[in-house]
Amino acid sequence: MKDLTWQRPESCGDAASCPEVAVTSDAVYVRSSLRPDAIAQLDVTEWRDLVSAIRAGEFDV
């Protein structure tokens, strides 16, 4: 996989368990800092759908 620049939410600080995202011109990559080798690749539409669902509380327990 190409070199990616990973970002994590500022609210994570130096925590060990955080979501990380890398954005390229054609895809968005998502992983957990606990399992950095397990990477999901999303296209722009999938990413927008995921963010919309999170904001709408669809994954709240």
Secondary structure, 3 states (H helix, E strand, C coil): CCCCCCECCHHHCCCCCCEEEEECCCCEEEEECCEEEEEEEECHHHHHHHHHHHHCCCCCC
